[in-house]
């Protein structure tokens, strides 16, 4: 009876392993999305500061992002001081598009 119990445990492990891996993948994907949202906010603040002082908002945003997020970078700055930064959320599966993380920051333009 002990041998059949060990066999039963092995079968249960084989059945549950894909479920556990799927749960871990979803959790990791959620962490990637949260990290992208966090980094885009930091990049938006840096871009707005640079824009307010006459610098290049895109380069300032790029300097505050990981390489993986830079590929999908979009920066839009207006004359009023608003800077909107957007990046693609990285995906574990390259064929799956998860959308974009976007943040807007504002600094009044500074006179020089």
C-alpha positions in Angstrom: 0.0 0.0 0.0 2.9 2.4 0.6 4.2 2.0 -3.0 0.8 3.0 -4.4 0.6 5.9 -2.0 4.0 7.2 -3.3 2.7 6.7 -6.9 -0.4 8.7 -6.0 1.7 11.6 -4.6 3.8 11.6 -7.8 0.7 11.8 -10.0 -0.7 14.6 -7.9 2.6 16.5 -8.1 2.7 16.1 -11.9 -0.9 17.4 -12.2 -0.3 20.4 -9.8 3.0 21.5 -11.2 1.6 23.3 -14.3 -0.9 25.1 -12.0 1.8 26.2 -9.6 3.9 27.4 -12.5 1.0 29.3 -14.1 0.3 31.0 -10.7 4.0 32.0 -10.4 4.0 33.4 -14.0 0.9 35.5 -13.4 2.4 36.8 -10.1 5.7 37.7 -11.9 3.8 39.4 -14.7 1.9 41.5 -12.2 5.3 42.5 -10.6 6.6 43.6 -14.0 3.5 45.7 -14.6 3.8 47.4 -11.2 7.5 48.0 -11.8 6.8 49.6 -15.2 4.2 51.9 -13.6 6.6 52.9 -10.8 9.4 53.6 -13.3 7.3 55.6 -15.7 6.2 57.9 -12.8 9.9 58.5 -11.9 10.7 59.1 -15.6 7.8 61.6 -16.0 9.0 63.6 -13.0 12.6 63.7 -14.4 11.3 64.6 -17.8 9.1 67.4 -16.5 12.1 68.9 -14.5 14.3 68.8 -17.5 11.6 70.3 -19.7 11.0 73.1 -17.2 14.7 74.1 -17.4 14.9 73.9 -21.1 16.5 70.4 -21.3 15.5 67.4 -23.4 12.5 65.7 -21.8 12.9 62.5 -23.8 16.6 62.0 -22.8 15.8 62.7 -19.1 13.0 60.1 -19.2 15.3 57.6 -21.0 18.0 58.1 -18.3 15.6 56.9 -15.6 14.3 53.8 -17.4 15.7 50.3 -17.7 16.8 49.3 -21.3 13.8 47.0 -21.6 11.3 49.9 -21.1 13.2 52.3 -23.3 12.1 50.6 -26.5 8.5 51.5 -26.1 9.1 55.0 -24.7 6.8 57.9 -25.8 7.3 61.4 -24.3 5.0 64.4 -25.0 5.8 67.8 -23.5 3.7 70.9 -23.9 4.5 74.5 -23.4 2.6 74.7 -20.1 4.9 72.4 -18.3 3.0 69.1 -18.5 5.0 66.1 -19.6 3.4 62.8 -20.4 5.6 59.7 -20.5 4.3 56.3 -21.7 6.1 52.9 -21.9 5.0 49.4 -23.0 4.5 47.0 -20.1 7.0 44.1 -20.6 5.4 40.7 -21.1 6.6 37.2 -20.3 5.2 36.1 -23.6 6.4 38.3 -26.5 3.2 37.6 -28.5 1.0 39.1 -25.8 0.6 42.9 -25.6 -0.3 44.1 -22.1 -0.8 47.8 -22.9 1.1 50.8 -21.7 1.9 52.4 -18.4 1.5 56.2 -18.5 2.3 59.0 -16.1 2.0 62.8 -16.4 4.0 65.3 -14.4 4.1 69.1 -14.3 6.7 71.6 -13.5 6.3 75.3 -14.4 8.8 76.4 -17.0 11.6 78.4 -15.4 12.8 81.6 -16.8 16.5 81.8 -17.5 
